[in-house]
Amino acid sequence: MIILLFTVLIPLTGCGQAEFALKQAITKGDAAAAKAALDQGADVNTRDPEGRTALMLAADQGRSEIVKLLLDKRADVDAKDKEDHTALMLAAQQASTETVKLLLDGGATVDVKDKDGSTALMLAALNGNTDMVKLMLDKGADVNAKNHDGNTALMWAAEKGHSETVKTLLAGGADVNAINKDSWTALMWAAYAAQTETVKDLLAKGAVVNAIDKEGRTALKLADTGFGRRAQRDEIIRLLRKAGTKRAPSPGSPGKGPEGRPVVRDGPIQQGPQDLRLAAYGGDDLGEHLDGAAVVVELATAVIGDIDHLDSMLDGDLGILGRRHPFEDKGQATDLLDRIHRFPG
């Protein structure tokens, strides 16, 4: 019985030994051992429990020399694992540009999407792998491809503050004002994550400052309530204010117009007391021409857009409105409102 069992187990143990040796060689980064396993007849397209082939494992670990060996053995370059990731997608998240180049030259389809709808370009942008992004764009990658949430490579790079990647994507034709399912733009992502340099990059390429998301928030408001140090967010608020607010989004609009463009219209947007505080950030610019509270009222009016609405807000929000230039009393505020009524439109 023991002899019979041993005889049965020999072929079962022998089956897959070359593939096991190949996997071990990949893990160790041993190209010579990988070649030996391939010479022994290892199946390059055998999958592990996660559905990954030897090529995927090598790409994921940045083993470029082994990747070349596998491609020479005609490994399936577009095979997908259980998450629909290809070898190119896995390589895009690593730091091996050489591996990405080998896969692209080996015929990898650049715009394949995973289960989340993400492409290799998007994953490379998320990780700030600018050289990879350039290679993929040269191979015709769709720079404006969106995942299931409507996010693009530019949005991901902007959120992470990968300034060089952002510039590369913009130079490659990325739509600076594309919106996702929540009507967020790349500028909103950058502002929310307090990515100052990225905000500058996007503004320089014409990002719409006053686009609004589905909850009525602008990039300026997201900067004020987002992540990052207060000093960084304050600087972004100043940049956004300086960029101009003469064209503002339509109140209540989901922020989406023809061809998915952010909705904007001439004139101010009516918002709540929070915007009065944000308006105060611009006070210094007009300080030479207007006095104290008048600066804030002037700027707040530009945001609120309705003198009567602003007047009604004064009862409960004098403290917010006067954060930097406090009123002595409501009478002073009323006098200032009378002056604003006479300002030329």
C-alpha positions as CSV (number, residue, x, y, z in Angstrom):
1,M,0.0,0.0,0.0
2,I,2.8,2.4,0.9
3,I,4.7,1.6,-2.4
4,L,1.5,2.1,-4.4
5,L,0.8,5.5,-2.8
6,F,4.3,6.6,-3.4
7,T,4.0,5.6,-7.1
8,V,0.8,7.6,-7.5
9,L,2.3,10.7,-5.8
10,I,5.4,10.9,-8.0
11,P,3.7,12.2,-11.2
12,L,1.5,14.6,-9.0
13,T,4.6,16.0,-7.4
14,G,6.5,16.2,-10.6
15,C,3.7,18.0,-12.3
16,G,4.2,21.8,-11.8
17,Q,7.7,21.6,-10.5
18,A,9.0,23.7,-13.3
19,E,6.3,26.3,-12.8
20,F,7.0,26.3,-9.0
21,A,10.7,26.8,-9.8
22,L,9.8,29.7,-12.1
23,K,7.8,31.4,-9.5
24,Q,10.6,31.1,-7.0
25,A,13.0,32.5,-9.5
26,I,10.7,35.5,-10.0
27,T,10.4,36.1,-6.3
28,K,14.2,36.0,-5.9
29,G,14.8,38.0,-9.1
30,D,17.0,35.2,-10.4
31,A,17.0,35.5,-14.2
32,A,19.3,32.5,-14.6
33,A,17.0,30.2,-12.5
34,A,14.0,31.5,-14.4
35,K,15.6,30.6,-17.7
36,A,16.4,27.2,-16.4
37,A,12.8,26.6,-15.4
38,L,11.6,27.8,-18.8
39,D,14.1,25.4,-20.5
40,Q,12.6,22.6,-18.4
41,G,9.3,23.4,-20.0
42,A,7.5,25.6,-17.4
43,D,4.2,26.8,-18.7
44,V,4.4,30.6,-18.9
45,N,0.7,31.0,-18.7
46,T,-0.1,28.9,-15.6
47,R,-2.0,30.9,-13.0
48,D,-1.8,31.2,-9.3
49,P,-4.9,31.3,-7.0
50,E,-5.3,35.0,-7.7
51,G,-5.3,34.4,-11.4
52,R,-1.8,35.8,-12.0
53,T,0.6,34.4,-14.6
54,A,4.4,34.4,-14.3
55,L,4.5,37.5,-16.5
56,M,2.1,39.4,-14.1
57,L,4.2,38.3,-11.1
58,A,7.4,39.4,-12.8
59,A,5.9,42.7,-13.9
60,D,4.5,43.4,-10.4
61,Q,7.9,43.0,-8.9
62,G,9.7,44.9,-11.6
63,R,11.8,42.0,-12.8
64,S,12.5,43.4,-16.2
65,E,15.0,40.8,-17.3
66,I,12.6,38.0,-16.4
67,V,9.8,39.8,-18.1
68,K,11.8,39.8,-21.3
69,L,12.5,36.1,-21.0
70,L,8.7,35.4,-20.6
71,L,7.8,37.6,-23.5
72,D,10.3,35.7,-25.6
73,K,8.5,32.6,-24.6
74,R,5.3,34.1,-25.9
75,A,3.6,34.7,-22.5
76,D,0.1,36.2,-22.9
77,V,0.9,39.9,-22.5
78,D,-2.8,40.9,-22.0
79,A,-3.8,38.1,-19.6
80,K,-6.0,39.3,-16.7
81,D,-6.1,38.3,-13.0
82,K,-9.2,38.1,-10.9
83,E,-9.4,41.9,-10.6
84,D,-8.9,42.2,-14.4
85,H,-5.4,43.6,-13.9
86,T,-2.9,43.0,-16.7
87,A,0.9,42.8,-16.4
88,L,1.0,46.4,-17.7
89,M,-1.3,47.6,-15.0
90,L,0.7,45.9,-12.3
91,A,4.0,47.3,-13.7
92,A,2.4,50.8,-13.8
93,Q,2.2,50.9,-10.1
94,Q,5.9,50.1,-9.6
95,A,9.0,52.1,-10.3
96,S,10.3,50.1,-13.2
97,T,9.9,52.1,-16.3
98,E,12.0,49.5,-18.2
99,T,9.4,46.8,-17.4
100,V,6.6,49.0,-18.8
101,K,8.6,49.7,-22.0
102,L,9.2,45.9,-22.5
103,L,5.5,45.2,-22.1
104,L,4.4,48.0,-24.4
105,D,7.0,46.9,-27.0
106,G,5.8,43.4,-26.5
107,G,2.3,44.3,-27.6
108,A,0.5,45.1,-24.4
109,T,-2.9,46.8,-25.0
110,V,-2.5,50.2,-23.3
111,D,-6.2,51.0,-22.7
112,V,-7.4,47.8,-21.1
113,K,-9.6,48.5,-18.0
114,D,-9.7,46.6,-14.7
115,K,-12.9,45.9,-12.7
116,D,-12.9,49.5,-11.5
117,G,-12.6,50.9,-15.0
118,S,-9.1,52.1,-14.4
119,T,-6.4,51.9,-17.1
120,A,-2.6,51.5,-16.8
121,L,-2.2,55.2,-17.5
122,M,-4.4,56.1,-14.6
123,L,-2.5,53.8,-12.3
124,A,0.9,55.2,-13.4
125,A,-0.5,58.8,-12.9
126,L,-1.8,57.9,-9.4
127,N,1.7,56.8,-8.4
128,G,3.5,59.8,-10.1
129,N,5.3,57.6,-12.5
130,T,5.8,60.4,-15.1
131,D,8.2,58.5,-17.4
132,M,5.7,55.6,-17.6
133,V,2.9,58.1,-18.4
134,K,5.0,59.5,-21.3
135,L,5.6,56.0,-22.7
136,M,1.9,55.2,-22.6
137,L,0.9,58.4,-24.2
138,D,3.4,57.8,-26.9
139,K,1.7,54.4,-27.5
140,G,-1.6,56.2,-27.9
141,A,-3.1,55.8,-24.4
142,D,-6.4,57.6,-24.0
143,V,-5.4,60.5,-21.7
144,N,-9.1,61.3,-20.9
145,A,-10.2,57.8,-20.1
146,K,-12.5,57.6,-17.0
147,N,-13.0,54.8,-14.5
148,H,-16.4,53.8,-13.2
149,D,-16.5,56.9,-10.8
150,G,-15.7,59.2,-13.7
151,N,-12.1,60.0,-12.5
152,T,-9.3,60.5,-15.0
153,A,-5.5,60.2,-14.8
154,L,-5.3,63.9,-14.4
155,M,-7.6,63.9,-11.4
156,W,-5.6,61.2,-9.7
157,A,-2.3,62.9,-10.3
158,A,-3.7,66.2,-9.1
159,E,-5.0,64.8,-5.9
160,K,-1.7,63.3,-5.1
161,G,0.2,66.4,-6.0
162,H,2.3,64.8,-8.7
163,S,3.1,68.1,-10.4
164,E,5.4,66.8,-13.2
165,T,2.8,64.1,-14.0
166,V,0.1,66.7,-14.1
167,K,2.1,68.8,-16.6
168,T,2.8,65.8,-18.7
169,L,-0.9,64.8,-18.9
170,L,-1.9,68.4,-19.7
171,A,0.7,68.5,-22.5
172,G,-0.7,65.2,-23.7
173,G,-4.2,66.7,-24.2
174,A,-5.8,66.0,-20.8
175,D,-9.1,67.9,-20.3
176,V,-8.4,70.2,-17.4
177,N,-12.1,70.7,-16.8
178,A,-13.3,67.1,-17.1
179,I,-15.7,66.1,-14.3
180,N,-16.4,62.9,-12.5
181,K,-19.7,61.5,-11.3
182,D,-19.8,63.9,-8.4
183,S,-18.9,66.8,-10.8
184,W,-15.5,67.2,-9.3
185,T,-12.7,68.6,-11.5
186,A,-9.0,68.0,-11.2
187,L,-8.8,71.5,-9.6
188,M,-11.3,70.5,-6.9
189,W,-9.2,67.4,-6.1
190,A,-6.0,69.4,-5.9
191,A,-7.7,72.1,-3.8
192,Y,-9.3,69.5,-1.4
193,A,-6.0,67.8,-0.9
194,A,-4.1,71.1,-0.4
195,Q,-1.8,70.5,-3.4
196,T,-0.6,74.0,-4.0
197,E,1.8,73.5,-6.9
198,T,-0.8,71.3,-8.7
199,V,-3.4,74.0,-8.2
200,K,-1.0,76.5,-9.9
201,D,-0.4,74.1,-12.8
202,L,-4.1,73.6,-13.4
203,L,-5.0,77.3,-13.1
204,A,-2.2,78.1,-15.7
205,K,-4.0,75.7,-18.1
206,G,-7.4,77.3,-17.8
207,A,-9.1,75.3,-15.0
208,V,-12.5,76.8,-14.3
209,V,-12.3,78.3,-10.8
210,N,-16.0,78.4,-10.0
211,A,-17.3,75.1,-11.3
212,I,-19.5,73.5,-8.7
213,D,-20.0,69.8,-7.7
214,K,-23.3,68.1,-7.1
215,E,-23.4,69.5,-3.5
216,G,-22.9,73.0,-4.7
217,R,-19.3,73.3,-3.6
218,T,-16.5,75.1,-5.5
219,A,-12.8,74.4,-5.4
220,L,-12.5,77.3,-3.0
221,K,-14.9,75.9,-0.5
222,L,-13.2,72.4,-0.8
223,A,-9.9,74.0,-0.1
224,D,-11.3,75.6,3.1
225,T,-12.8,72.3,4.3
226,G,-10.3,69.8,2.9
227,F,-7.1,68.1,4.1
228,G,-3.7,69.5,4.7
229,R,-2.2,72.2,6.9
230,R,-4.2,75.4,7.4
231,A,-1.4,77.5,5.9
232,Q,-1.4,75.4,2.7
233,R,-5.2,75.6,2.4
234,D,-5.1,79.4,3.0
235,E,-2.5,79.8,0.2
236,I,-4.7,77.8,-2.2
237,I,-7.7,80.0,-1.2
238,R,-5.7,83.1,-2.1
239,L,-4.7,81.6,-5.4
240,L,-8.3,80.7,-6.3
241,R,-9.5,84.2,-5.3
242,K,-6.7,85.8,-7.3
243,A,-7.7,83.7,-10.3
244,G,-11.0,85.5,-10.4
245,T,-14.6,84.9,-9.5
246,K,-16.4,87.1,-12.0
247,R,-17.8,84.0,-13.7
248,A,-19.4,81.8,-11.2
249,P,-21.5,78.6,-11.4
250,S,-25.2,78.6,-11.5
251,P,-26.8,78.0,-8.1
252,G,-28.3,74.5,-7.7
253,S,-26.7,73.3,-11.0
254,P,-25.1,69.9,-10.9
255,G,-22.1,71.5,-12.6
256,K,-22.5,69.6,-15.8
257,G,-23.2,71.1,-19.2
258,P,-22.9,70.0,-22.9
259,E,-20.2,67.4,-23.4
260,G,-19.7,67.2,-19.6
261,R,-18.2,70.7,-19.2
262,P,-18.6,72.5,-15.9
263,V,-21.5,74.9,-15.8
264,V,-20.6,78.6,-15.3
265,R,-22.6,81.8,-15.9
266,D,-22.0,85.5,-15.7
267,G,-22.7,86.8,-12.2
268,P,-22.2,85.8,-8.6
269,I,-23.4,82.7,-6.8
270,Q,-25.6,82.8,-3.8
271,Q,-24.1,80.7,-1.0
272,G,-24.2,80.6,2.8
273,P,-22.3,82.3,5.6
274,Q,-19.2,80.2,5.0
275,D,-18.6,82.1,1.8
276,L,-18.5,85.4,3.8
277,R,-15.5,84.1,5.7
278,L,-13.8,82.9,2.5
279,A,-14.4,86.3,0.9
280,A,-12.5,87.9,3.7
281,Y,-9.3,86.3,2.4
282,G,-9.2,88.7,-0.5
283,G,-9.5,91.8,1.7
284,D,-5.9,92.8,1.4
285,D,-6.0,93.3,-2.3
286,L,-8.5,96.2,-2.0
287,G,-7.3,97.5,1.3
288,E,-5.6,100.4,-0.3
289,H,-8.8,101.6,-1.8
290,L,-11.5,100.7,0.7
291,D,-11.6,100.8,4.5
292,G,-11.9,98.0,6.9
293,A,-15.3,96.4,6.9
294,A,-16.2,97.9,3.5
295,V,-13.6,95.6,2.0
296,V,-15.2,92.6,3.3
297,V,-18.7,93.7,2.5
298,E,-17.6,94.5,-1.1
299,L,-16.1,91.1,-1.5
300,A,-18.9,89.3,0.3
301,T,-21.4,91.0,-1.9
302,A,-19.5,89.7,-5.0
303,V,-19.8,86.2,-3.6
304,I,-23.4,86.4,-2.4
305,G,-24.6,88.4,-5.3
306,D,-27.7,89.8,-3.7
307,I,-27.6,92.8,-1.4
308,D,-30.9,91.9,0.2
309,H,-29.7,88.4,0.9
310,L,-26.5,89.7,2.4
311,D,-28.5,92.2,4.5
312,S,-30.6,89.5,5.9
313,M,-27.5,87.5,6.8
314,L,-26.0,90.3,8.8
315,D,-28.3,89.6,11.8
316,G,-26.7,86.3,12.7
317,D,-23.4,86.4,10.9
318,L,-21.7,89.7,11.8
319,G,-19.0,87.7,13.6
320,I,-18.2,85.7,10.4
321,L,-18.4,88.7,8.1
322,G,-16.2,90.8,10.4
323,R,-13.6,88.1,11.1
324,R,-10.8,90.4,10.0
325,H,-12.5,93.7,9.9
326,P,-15.2,93.7,12.6
327,F,-18.1,96.0,12.6
328,E,-18.7,98.2,15.6
329,D,-22.4,97.7,15.3
330,K,-25.1,96.8,12.8
331,G,-25.7,100.4,12.0
332,Q,-22.2,100.7,10.5
333,A,-22.9,97.6,8.4
334,T,-26.2,99.1,7.3
335,D,-24.5,102.3,6.3
336,L,-22.0,100.3,4.3
337,L,-24.8,98.4,2.6
338,D,-26.3,101.7,1.5
339,R,-23.0,102.7,0.0
340,I,-22.8,99.4,-1.8
341,H,-26.2,99.9,-3.3
342,R,-24.7,103.0,-5.0
343,F,-21.7,101.2,-6.4
344,P,-21.7,100.9,-10.2
345,G,-22.5,97.4,-11.3
